[in-house]
Amino acid sequence: MKKIFVIAAATFISLASFANVDPITGKVLESFRTEFAEAKNVQWKSLDDAGLFQATFNYRNTELSAFYNAEGDLVATARYISKDNLPIMVAKEISNRYPDHIVRSVIEHISNGSTTYHVTLYGEKSSLIVSASPSGELSVFKKVKNRL
């Protein structure tokens, strides 16, 4: 009886520990928990091609993505923002250069202390993804002709 109890306890402990094993390395997880202690609904993804790990989660009522390298260094964050939160110079330049396009979505991307805005624009003939610096410098990342 005592032997069965020990085996059952050992099995329970190993199952419990396997249930909590995360495919993300200890350094990455430790760094994430330090940086985003209040994170909820965390989902991890390995970006093998880039050698990064992506955590998507809710943090202070905002959905964020954080990107870590294998050493546990936070290399970038990204979040959707409303077009109303674009810097004035970005909004003004988009309006001037693409007056016939509507802003569909905006992703604020921060990496190496630098912020870039990826703005998806929709027009009658084409859709664009434009990258913008906070000062309003624009470059077309991708352009797609709309099907008529």
FIGU-899563 format. One record per atom (N, C-alpha, C, O, CB): x, y, z; atom name. Coordinates in pm, whole numbers, padded with zeros to 5 digits, always signed. Each point is the difference from the previous one (the first is absolute). Glycine has a CB too. Example, Ala and Ser with C-alpha at 12.3 -4.5 7.8 and 13.67 -1.06 7.14 Angstrom:
2
R     xx     yy     zz atome
R +01319 -00569 +00780     N
R -00089 +00119 +00000    CA
R +00090 +00120 +00000     C
R +00104 -00002 +00066     O
R -00293 -00115 +00059    CB
R +00154 +00222 -00197     N
R +00082 +00119 +00006    CA
R -00077 +00109 +00073     C
R +00051 +00111 +00017     O
R +00067 -00174 -00232    CB
This chain:
148
R     xx     yy     zz atome
R +00082 -00119 +00000     N
R -00082 +00119 +00000    CA
R +00086 +00125 +00000     C
R -00026 +00095 -00074     O
R -00153 -00220 +00194    CB
R +00282 +00123 -00036     N
R +00091 +00113 +00010    CA
R +00070 +00023 -00134     C
R +00021 +00114 -00042     O
R +00011 -00160 +00288    CB
R +00004 -00064 -00313     N
R +00067 +00006 -00129    CA
R -00091 +00064 -00106     C
R +00047 +00081 -00080     O
R +00088 -00286 +00143    CB
R -00261 +00169 -00064     N
R -00097 +00056 -00095    CA
R -00016 +00150 +00023     C
R -00009 +00078 -00095     O
R -00113 -00300 +00085    CB
R +00118 +00262 +00135     N
R -00014 +00141 +00034    CA
R +00120 +00080 -00052     C
R -00016 +00108 -00055     O
R -00118 -00170 +00259    CB
R +00255 +00008 -00187     N
R +00122 +00066 -00046    CA
R -00001 +00012 -00153     C
R +00033 +00105 -00054     O
R +00094 -00194 +00255    CB
R -00164 -00019 -00271     N
R -00006 +00002 -00146    CA
R -00105 +00101 -00047     C
R +00024 +00076 -00093     O
R +00049 -00318 +00085    CB
R -00189 +00242 +00073     N
R -00106 +00095 -00037    CA
R +00045 +00143 +00022     C
R -00025 +00087 -00084     O
R -00149 -00258 +00142    CB
R +00240 +00197 +00053     N
R +00048 +00134 +00029    CA
R +00105 +00043 -00103     C
R -00002 +00113 -00049     O
R -00043 -00149 +00295    CB
R +00137 -00054 -00279     N
R +00103 +00031 -00098    CA
R -00061 +00026 -00137     C
R +00041 +00093 -00071     O
R +00122 -00234 +00198    CB
R -00261 +00060 -00164     N
R -00068 +00019 -00128    CA
R -00072 +00134 -00004     C
R +00007 +00072 -00100     O
R -00035 -00320 +00079    CB
R -00040 +00283 +00128     N
R -00071 +00127 +00008    CA
R +00097 +00116 -00013     C
R -00027 +00096 -00072     O
R -00147 -00203 +00217    CB
R +00286 +00099 -00074     N
R +00099 +00108 -00005    CA
R +00057 +00014 -00141     C
R +00012 +00112 -00051     O
R +00045 -00151 +00293    CB
R -00023 -00074 -00307     N
R +00055 +00011 -00134    CA
R -00104 +00047 -00100     C
R +00034 +00076 -00091     O
R +00126 -00255 +00147    CB
R -00284 +00137 -00044     N
R -00105 +00049 -00091    CA
R -00022 +00149 +00021     C
R -00015 +00075 -00096     O
R -00094 -00300 +00097    CB
R +00106 +00267 +00123     N
R -00020 +00141 +00029    CA
R +00114 +00083 -00057     C
R -00022 +00109 -00053     O
R -00104 -00169 +00262    CB
R +00249 +00010 -00197     N
R +00112 +00077 -00053    CA
R -00001 +00000 -00152     C
R +00034 +00102 -00061     O
R +00099 -00157 +00265    CB
R -00171 -00056 -00269     N
R -00008 -00002 -00146    CA
R -00112 +00091 -00050     C
R +00014 +00061 -00106     O
R +00076 -00295 +00105    CB
R -00197 +00245 +00073     N
R -00111 +00084 -00042    CA
R +00040 +00146 -00002     C
R -00056 +00079 -00076     O
R -00103 -00246 +00170    CB
R +00256 +00205 -00011     N
R +00041 +00140 +00008    CA
R +00124 +00030 -00082     C
R +00047 +00114 +00000     O
R -00147 -00106 +00225    CB
R +00154 -00106 -00294     N
R +00120 +00024 -00080    CA
R -00037 +00084 -00120     C
R -00095 -00031 -00072     O
R +00198 -00187 +00148    CB
R -00030 +00325 -00097     N
R -00023 +00090 -00111    CA
R +00114 -00022 -00100     C
R +00114 -00017 +00042     O
R -00235 +00190 +00106    CB
R +00093 -00174 -00276     N
R +00107 -00023 -00097    CA
R +00101 +00115 -00006     C
R +00103 -00013 -00065     O
R -00263 -00123 -00066    CB
R +00132 +00245 +00199     N
R +00088 +00116 +00000    CA
R +00107 -00021 +00107     C
R -00028 -00050 +00109     O
R -00160 +00202 -00190    CB
R +00312 -00113 +00048     N
R +00112 -00021 +00091    CA
R -00014 +00081 +00128     C
R -00073 +00099 +00004     O
R +00218 -00145 -00201    CB
R -00075 +00004 +00300     N
R -00006 +00064 +00131    CA
R +00037 +00146 -00002     C
R -00067 +00082 +00064     O
R +00119 -00299 +00033    CB
R +00054 +00254 -00171     N
R +00044 +00140 -00006    CA
R -00108 +00089 -00060     C
R -00026 +00110 +00050     O
R +00263 -00185 -00071    CB
R -00298 +00027 -00085     N
R -00104 +00078 -00067    CA
R -00120 +00017 +00092     C
R -00052 +00111 +00016     O
R +00129 -00197 -00240    CB
R -00121 -00021 +00284     N
R -00115 +00004 +00089    CA
R +00027 +00089 +00122     C
R -00087 +00077 +00040     O
R +00023 -00306 -00116    CB
R +00182 +00217 +00132     N
R +00036 +00081 +00117    CA
R +00001 +00149 -00035     C
R -00051 +00083 +00075     O
R +00188 -00275 +00014    CB
R -00078 +00225 -00203     N
R +00005 +00138 -00045    CA
R -00140 +00055 -00025     C
R -00032 +00112 +00038     O
R +00256 -00156 -00141    CB
R -00308 -00039 +00038     N
R -00138 +00042 -00028    CA
R -00075 +00027 +00129     C
R -00067 +00103 +00013     O
R +00069 -00236 -00224    CB
R +00008 +00042 +00306     N
R -00072 +00016 +00126    CA
R +00047 +00123 +00078     C
R -00079 +00062 +00071     O
R +00048 -00309 -00063    CB
R +00159 +00281 -00021     N
R +00052 +00120 +00065    CA
R -00053 +00126 -00068     C
R -00043 +00094 +00066     O
R +00251 -00221 +00000    CB
R -00204 +00126 -00198     N
R -00040 +00117 -00078    CA
R -00152 +00024 +00001     C
R -00045 +00114 +00007     O
R +00244 -00154 -00151    CB
R -00276 -00068 +00137     N
R -00145 +00011 -00013    CA
R -00070 -00083 +00106     C
R -00075 -00093 -00032     O
R +00100 +00132 -00214    CB
R -00001 -00008 +00371     N
R -00054 -00078 +00112    CA
R -00153 -00003 +00001     C
R -00059 -00097 +00049     O
R +00262 +00158 +00082    CB
R -00267 +00041 -00185     N
R -00146 +00008 +00000    CA
R -00064 -00059 -00125     C
R -00121 +00015 -00021     O
R +00141 +00188 +00161    CB
R +00058 -00270 -00223     N
R -00052 -00054 -00127    CA
R -00104 -00108 +00026     C
R +00011 -00080 +00093     O
R +00208 +00130 -00203    CB
R -00321 -00050 +00023     N
R -00107 -00101 +00008    CA
R -00017 -00064 -00137     C
R +00030 +00060 -00103     O
R -00147 +00068 +00290    CB
R +00066 -00253 -00188     N
R -00029 -00072 -00124    CA
R +00121 -00005 -00094     C
R -00011 +00034 -00118     O
R -00228 +00037 +00140    CB
R +00351 -00114 +00030     N
R +00125 -00004 -00076    CA
R +00000 -00122 -00093     C
R -00030 -00112 +00041     O
R +00152 +00229 +00147    CB
R -00087 -00091 -00313     N
R +00016 -00107 -00099    CA
R +00137 +00016 -00064     C
R +00036 +00109 -00045     O
R -00288 -00123 +00001    CB
R +00328 -00094 +00041     N
R +00135 +00002 -00053    CA
R +00007 -00063 -00139     C
R -00075 -00092 -00032     O
R +00163 +00084 +00265    CB
R +00004 +00061 -00313     N
R +00026 -00055 -00132    CA
R +00150 +00012 -00026     C
R +00061 +00102 +00030     O
R -00295 -00040 -00114    CB
R +00292 -00165 +00028     N
R +00141 +00003 -00038    CA
R +00010 +00045 -00144     C
R -00063 -00058 -00088     O
R +00120 -00126 +00252    CB
R +00021 +00286 -00189     N
R +00024 +00050 -00135    CA
R +00137 -00052 -00044     C
R +00099 +00072 +00003     O
R -00243 +00137 +00034    CB
R +00146 -00334 -00076     N
R +00126 -00069 -00029    CA
R +00087 +00072 -00102     C
R +00121 +00008 +00017     O
R -00236 -00219 +00037    CB
R +00054 +00263 -00160     N
R +00077 +00067 -00105    CA
R +00077 +00119 +00053     C
R +00111 +00029 -00046     O
R -00280 -00104 -00120    CB
R +00112 +00145 +00263     N
R +00063 +00119 +00056    CA
R +00078 -00031 +00128     C
R +00073 +00086 +00050     O
R -00255 +00051 -00150    CB
R +00168 -00258 +00152     N
R +00066 -00034 +00125    CA
R -00059 +00071 +00120     C
R +00070 +00028 +00097     O
R +00135 -00068 -00227    CB
R -00333 +00070 +00123     N
R -00067 +00076 +00106    CA
R -00118 -00078 +00056     C
R -00049 -00095 -00059     O
R +00120 +00308 -00049    CB
R -00115 -00169 +00225     N
R -00121 -00051 +00063    CA
R -00097 +00117 +00015     C
R +00039 +00108 +00044     O
R +00089 -00292 +00081    CB
R -00253 +00162 -00162     N
R -00101 +00105 +00007    CA
R -00104 -00036 +00105     C
R -00057 -00109 -00001     O
R +00094 +00166 -00242    CB
R -00060 +00037 +00333     N
R -00107 -00013 +00099    CA
R -00108 +00101 -00039     C
R +00029 +00118 -00015     O
R +00130 -00194 +00201    CB
R -00282 +00030 -00201     N
R -00114 +00087 -00025    CA
R -00087 -00009 +00124     C
R -00031 -00109 +00046     O
R +00039 +00078 -00301    CB
R -00048 +00147 +00308     N
R -00066 +00001 +00130    CA
R -00076 +00130 +00021     C
R +00016 +00097 -00075     O
R +00161 -00248 +00165    CB
R -00258 +00153 +00014     N
R -00069 +00121 +00042    CA
R +00079 +00063 +00114     C
R +00038 -00068 +00095     O
R -00264 -00025 -00165    CB
R +00249 +00222 +00060     N
R +00076 +00072 +00101    CA
R -00061 +00139 +00015     C
R +00002 +00081 -00092     O
R +00210 -00210 +00038    CB
R -00266 +00154 +00172     N
R -00064 +00130 +00029    CA
R -00102 +00037 -00107     C
R +00003 +00110 -00056     O
R +00206 -00037 +00174    CB
R -00299 -00165 -00145     N
R -00112 +00019 -00094    CA
R +00044 +00020 -00146     C
R -00075 +00057 -00080     O
R -00050 +00041 +00269    CB
R +00243 -00145 -00223     N
R +00049 +00009 -00137    CA
R +00059 -00133 -00040     C
R +00067 -00066 +00080     O
R -00022 +00313 -00054    CB
R -00069 -00288 -00152     N
R +00064 -00122 -00049    CA
R +00137 +00038 -00054     C
R +00013 +00088 -00085     O
R -00237 -00196 +00029    CB
R +00325 +00039 +00106     N
R +00139 +00026 -00039    CA
R +00065 -00126 -00052     C
R -00045 -00112 +00028     O
R +00059 +00293 +00141    CB
R +00090 -00163 -00246     N
R +00091 -00109 -00035    CA
R +00139 +00045 +00043     C
R +00040 +00113 -00025     O
R -00185 -00192 -00173    CB
R +00217 -00013 +00263     N
R +00138 +00026 +00040    CA
R +00087 -00107 -00065     C
R -00038 -00117 -00007     O
R -00032 +00224 +00230    CB
R +00186 -00066 -00271     N
R +00089 -00090 -00071    CA
R +00132 -00011 +00076     C
R +00063 +00100 +00034     O
R -00171 -00039 -00255    CB
R +00148 -00185 +00248     N
R +00121 -00029 +00077    CA
R +00095 -00086 -00081     C
R -00043 -00085 -00079     O
R -00087 +00102 +00293    CB
R +00261 +00004 -00194     N
R +00097 -00092 -00058    CA
R +00023 -00114 +00099     C
R -00054 +00003 +00111     O
R +00165 +00184 -00244    CB
R -00032 -00285 +00095     N
R +00021 -00119 +00083    CA
R +00070 +00031 +00133     C
R -00011 -00078 +00095     O
R +00023 -00055 -00304    CB
R +00059 +00245 +00215     N
R +00067 +00039 +00125    CA
R -00095 +00069 +00098     C
R +00039 +00031 +00112     O
R +00173 -00007 -00241    CB
R -00335 -00001 +00086     N
R -00099 +00063 +00087    CA
R -00003 +00151 -00011     C
R -00061 +00066 +00084     O
R +00090 -00255 +00067    CB
R +00035 +00244 -00253     N
R -00001 +00145 -00019    CA
R -00127 +00041 -00075     C
R -00034 -00059 -00103     O
R +00288 +00064 +00100    CB
R -00323 +00096 +00054     N
R -00115 +00056 -00069    CA
R +00053 +00080 -00118     C
R +00073 +00098 +00019     O
R -00213 -00087 +00195    CB
R +00105 -00051 -00336     N
R +00053 +00067 -00119    CA
R -00102 +00092 -00068     C
R +00038 +00089 -00075     O
R +00112 -00284 +00044    CB
R -00279 +00173 +00058     N
R -00100 +00086 -00062    CA
R -00136 -00021 +00066     C
R -00027 -00105 +00060     O
R +00153 +00098 -00278    CB
R -00211 +00108 +00206     N
R -00140 -00013 +00039    CA
R -00085 +00056 -00113     C
R +00046 +00083 -00079     O
R +00009 -00064 +00328    CB
R -00177 -00065 -00257     N
R -00092 +00049 -00102    CA
R -00141 -00001 +00056     C
R -00036 -00086 +00081     O
R +00185 +00000 -00267    CB
R -00228 +00184 +00142     N
R -00139 +00006 +00041    CA
R -00080 +00077 -00104     C
R +00053 +00087 -00070     O
R +00012 -00099 +00314    CB
R -00194 -00022 -00253     N
R -00090 +00076 -00086    CA
R -00036 +00128 +00074     C
R -00026 -00001 +00120     O
R -00066 -00209 -00231    CB
R +00089 +00321 +00037     N
R -00046 +00126 +00056    CA
R -00104 +00057 -00095     C
R -00008 -00042 -00116     O
R +00230 +00086 +00234    CB
R -00300 +00049 -00071     N
R -00099 +00062 -00089    CA
R +00070 +00106 -00085     C
R +00104 +00053 +00037     O
R -00291 -00095 +00130    CB
R +00128 +00071 -00281     N
R +00059 +00101 -00088    CA
R +00006 +00135 +00069     C
R +00084 +00084 -00035     O
R -00169 -00208 -00165    CB
R -00002 +00147 +00297     N
R +00000 +00126 +00074    CA
R +00124 +00014 +00089     C
R +00032 +00110 +00043     O
R -00281 -00114 -00046    CB
R +00318 -00106 +00030     N
R +00120 +00004 +00083    CA
R +00129 +00008 -00080     C
R +00109 -00004 +00057     O
R -00235 -00124 +00111    CB
R +00114 +00139 -00300     N
R +00119 +00021 -00082    CA
R +00060 +00137 +00031     C
R -00075 +00094 +00027     O
R -00019 -00244 -00209    CB
R +00225 +00163 +00178     N
R +00059 +00134 +00015    CA
R -00054 +00093 -00108     C
R -00030 -00043 -00111     O
R +00240 -00057 +00212    CB
R -00222 +00226 -00068     N
R -00057 +00100 -00091    CA
R +00072 +00001 -00135     C
R -00065 +00004 -00105     O
R +00001 +00136 +00304    CB
R +00196 -00145 -00197     N
R +00076 +00006 -00126    CA
R -00027 -00122 -00088     C
R -00002 +00012 -00122     O
R +00179 +00120 +00239    CB
R -00197 -00248 -00057     N
R -00031 -00121 -00077    CA
R -00139 +00012 -00062     C
R -00017 -00024 -00119     O
R +00164 -00114 +00271    CB
R -00244 +00175 -00071     N
R -00138 +00015 -00050    CA
R -00006 +00104 -00112     C
R -00068 -00021 -00100     O
R -00021 -00044 +00327    CB
R +00159 +00175 -00209     N
R +00000 +00108 -00100    CA
R +00064 -00047 -00131     C
R -00054 +00027 -00107     O
R +00065 +00143 +00291    CB
R +00103 -00240 -00177     N
R +00068 -00045 -00120    CA
R -00081 -00107 -00073     C
R -00004 +00000 -00123     O
R +00223 +00052 +00232    CB
R -00282 -00142 -00035     N
R -00085 -00102 -00064    CA
R -00117 +00068 -00071     C
R -00034 -00037 -00112     O
R +00098 -00133 +00288    CB
R -00124 +00267 -00111     N
R -00113 +00073 -00059    CA
R +00043 +00073 -00127     C
R -00074 +00003 -00098     O
R -00027 +00023 +00327    CB
R +00220 +00033 -00227     N
R +00051 +00074 -00117    CA
R +00036 -00093 -00115     C
R -00034 +00027 -00115     O
R +00120 +00149 +00269    CB
R -00017 -00286 -00125     N
R +00049 -00089 -00105    CA
R -00105 -00098 -00051     C
R +00004 -00042 -00115     O
R +00219 +00064 +00215    CB
R -00316 -00059 -00013     N
R -00101 -00101 -00037    CA
R -00141 +00052 +00033     C
R -00070 -00059 +00082     O
R +00238 -00127 -00040    CB
R -00209 +00296 -00106     N
R -00131 +00059 +00035    CA
R -00119 -00088 -00034     C
R -00108 +00015 +00058     O
R +00212 +00205 -00095    CB
R -00086 -00314 -00057     N
R -00111 -00087 -00041    CA
R +00000 -00133 +00075     C
R -00075 -00091 -00037     O
R +00082 +00198 -00187    CB
R +00075 -00121 +00326     N
R +00008 -00124 +00077    CA
R -00056 +00020 +00141     C
R +00004 +00109 +00057     O
R +00197 -00179 -00191    CB
R -00253 -00038 +00188     N
R -00055 -00001 +00137    CA
R +00093 -00084 +00088     C
R +00044 -00108 -00040     O
R -00284 +00134 -00047    CB
R +00268 +00022 +00206     N
R +00082 -00075 +00094    CA
R -00083 -00115 +00055     C
R -00105 +00022 +00060     O
R +00241 +00183 +00000    CB
R -00089 -00328 -00080     N
R -00071 -00118 +00049    CA
R +00053 -00046 +00135     C
R -00077 -00033 +00090     O
R +00036 -00035 -00327    CB
R +00175 +00066 +00251     N
R +00059 -00043 +00128    CA
R +00137 +00062 +00016     C
R +00065 +00039 -00097     O
R -00193 -00255 +00089    CB
R +00171 +00224 +00135     N
R +00131 +00055 +00032    CA
R +00065 -00089 +00104     C
R -00060 -00032 +00103     O
R -00016 +00269 -00156    CB
R +00201 -00277 +00026     N
R +00079 -00075 +00097    CA
R +00117 +00088 +00041     C
R +00077 +00047 -00085     O
R -00146 -00274 -00015    CB
R +00082 +00247 +00230     N
R +00115 +00073 +00054    CA
R +00105 -00105 +00038     C
R -00026 -00088 +00081     O
R -00120 +00282 +00006    CB
R +00264 -00183 -00146     N
R +00108 -00098 +00019    CA
R +00119 +00073 +00062     C
R +00049 +00098 -00055     O
R -00127 -00240 -00143    CB
R +00124 +00093 +00314     N
R +00114 +00060 +00068    CA
R +00111 -00103 +00008     C
R -00018 -00110 +00051     O
R -00132 +00264 +00082    CB
R +00267 -00115 -00186     N
R +00116 -00089 +00000    CA
R +00126 +00084 +00010     C
R +00013 +00101 -00070     O
R -00136 -00275 -00067    CB
R +00215 +00133 +00222     N
R +00128 +00072 +00018    CA
R -00021 +00149 +00029     C
R +00076 +00084 -00049     O
R +00031 -00249 -00104    CB
R -00208 +00196 +00232     N
R -00026 +00139 +00037    CA
R -00059 +00085 -00110     C
R -00010 +00122 +00014     O
R +00194 -00145 +00143    CB
R -00223 -00039 -00266     N
R -00053 +00072 -00115    CA
R -00144 -00046 -00028     C
R -00030 -00119 +00004     O
R +00264 +00142 -00101    CB
R -00320 +00073 +00068     N
R -00141 -00031 -00026    CA
R -00030 +00014 -00149     C
R +00041 +00096 -00065     O
R -00104 -00017 +00295    CB
R -00009 -00177 -00283     N
R -00046 +00002 -00138    CA
R -00149 -00031 +00000     C
R -00047 -00082 +00079     O
R +00276 +00012 -00168    CB
R -00303 +00136 +00001     N
R -00143 -00025 -00014    CA
R -00023 -00068 -00134     C
R +00044 +00049 -00104     O
R -00104 +00151 +00249    CB
R -00010 -00313 -00143     N
R -00036 -00072 -00122    CA
R -00148 +00025 -00021     C
R -00084 -00048 +00076     O
R +00265 -00132 -00045    CB
R -00212 +00254 -00135     N
R -00137 +00047 -00025    CA
R -00055 -00069 -00124     C
R +00060 +00007 -00108     O
R -00010 +00216 +00215    CB
R -00163 -00290 -00092     N
R -00067 -00063 -00112    CA
R -00102 +00099 -00055     C
R -00088 +00047 +00072     O
R +00123 -00282 +00024    CB
R -00021 +00265 -00225     N
R -00088 +00097 -00067    CA
R -00080 -00071 -00108     C
R +00051 -00088 -00069     O
R +00111 +00276 +00115    CB
R -00287 -00150 -00059     N
R -00086 -00059 -00102    CA
R -00048 +00110 -00093     C
R -00052 +00103 +00043     O
R -00021 -00288 +00115    CB
R +00091 +00160 -00288     N
R -00048 +00094 -00101    CA
R -00085 -00074 -00100     C
R -00009 -00123 +00003     O
R +00210 +00268 +00026    CB
R -00265 -00072 -00119     N
R -00087 -00061 -00099    CA
R +00077 -00094 -00094     C
R -00049 -00106 -00035     O
R -00099 +00309 +00048    CB
R +00270 -00163 -00052     N
R +00078 -00080 -00095    CA
R +00106 -00087 +00067     C
R +00038 -00104 -00053     O
R -00079 +00282 -00114    CB
R +00090 -00135 +00283     N
R +00108 -00076 +00063    CA
R -00004 +00012 +00152     C
R -00058 +00093 +00056     O
R +00198 -00058 -00259    CB
R -00076 -00132 +00267     N
R +00020 +00003 +00144    CA
R +00149 +00003 +00025     C
R +00078 -00056 -00077     O
R -00295 -00070 +00123    CB
R +00257 +00192 +00061     N
R +00142 +00018 +00031    CA
R +00027 -00031 +00146     C
R -00086 +00016 +00086     O
R +00104 +00156 -00266    CB
R +00104 -00215 +00206     N
R +00052 +00002 +00136    CA
R +00116 +00096 -00004     C
R +00098 -00021 -00072     O
R -00172 -00220 +00128    CB
R +00064 +00347 +00023     N
R +00100 +00105 +00002    CA
R +00070 -00002 +00135     C
R -00065 -00011 +00104     O
R -00069 +00152 -00265    CB
R +00266 -00132 +00160     N
R +00077 +00012 +00124    CA
R +00030 +00148 +00020     C
R +00036 +00070 -00094     O
R +00067 -00303 +00070    CB
R -00117 +00279 +00148     N
R +00019 +00142 +00029    CA
R +00082 +00019 +00126     C
R -00017 -00072 +00099     O
R -00200 +00124 -00212    CB
R +00305 +00047 +00108     N
R +00073 +00040 +00121    CA
R -00087 +00103 +00073     C
R -00090 +00057 -00061     O
R +00319 -00101 -00047    CB
R -00205 +00068 +00235     N
R -00081 +00099 +00073    CA
R +00006 +00140 -00060     C
R -00091 +00079 +00020     O
R +00130 -00213 +00184    CB
R +00068 +00165 -00279     N
R +00011 +00132 -00062    CA
R -00076 +00012 -00130     C
R -00007 +00109 -00058     O
R +00228 -00088 +00164    CB
R -00280 -00132 -00154     N
R -00081 +00005 -00120    CA
R +00066 -00051 -00127     C
R -00058 +00009 -00108     O
R -00051 +00179 +00212    CB
R +00229 -00242 -00093     N
R +00065 -00059 -00118    CA
R -00072 -00130 -00034     C
R -00014 -00087 +00086     O
R +00239 +00192 -00027    CB
R -00270 -00117 -00184     N
R -00076 -00116 -00044    CA
R +00076 -00082 -00103     C
R +00075 +00054 -00081     O
R -00284 +00071 +00127    CB
R +00188 -00255 -00041     N
R +00049 -00088 -00105    CA
R -00104 -00110 -00020     C
R -00060 -00048 +00096     O
R +00306 +00098 -00041    CB
R -00267 -00089 -00180     N
R -00098 -00103 -00031    CA
R +00065 -00135 +00025     C
R +00102 -00034 -00060     O
R -00217 +00181 -00113    CB
R +00055 -00222 +00262     N
R +00048 -00134 +00033    CA
R -00057 -00101 -00098     C
R +00069 -00090 -00046     O
R -00049 +00154 +00288    CB
R -00149 -00047 -00274     N
R -00067 -00093 -00091    CA
R -00116 +00072 -00068     C
R -00070 +00080 +00061     O
R +00135 -00279 +00083    CB
R -00084 +00168 -00273     N
R -00112 +00057 -00076    CA
R -00070 -00113 -00073     C
R +00064 -00084 -00063     O
R +00056 +00306 +00036    CB
R -00253 -00224 +00036     N
R -00080 -00105 -00065    CA
R -00112 +00067 -00078     C
R -00070 +00087 +00053     O
R +00125 -00257 +00130    CB
R -00071 +00128 -00309     N
R -00113 +00050 -00078    CA
R -00127 -00068 +00047     C
R -00002 -00122 +00019     O
R +00150 +00167 -00218    CB
R -00252 +00031 +00217     N
R -00129 -00057 +00042    CA
R -00067 -00062 -00121     C
R +00010 +00050 -00112     O
R -00035 +00120 +00297    CB
R -00043 -00279 -00161     N
R -00077 -00066 -00106    CA
R -00129 +00076 -00023     C
R -00067 +00042 +00094     O
R +00166 -00267 -00035    CB
R -00132 +00241 -00183     N
R -00122 +00074 -00034    CA
R -00115 -00092 -00024     C
R -00111 +00045 -00029     O
R +00247 +00133 -00067    CB
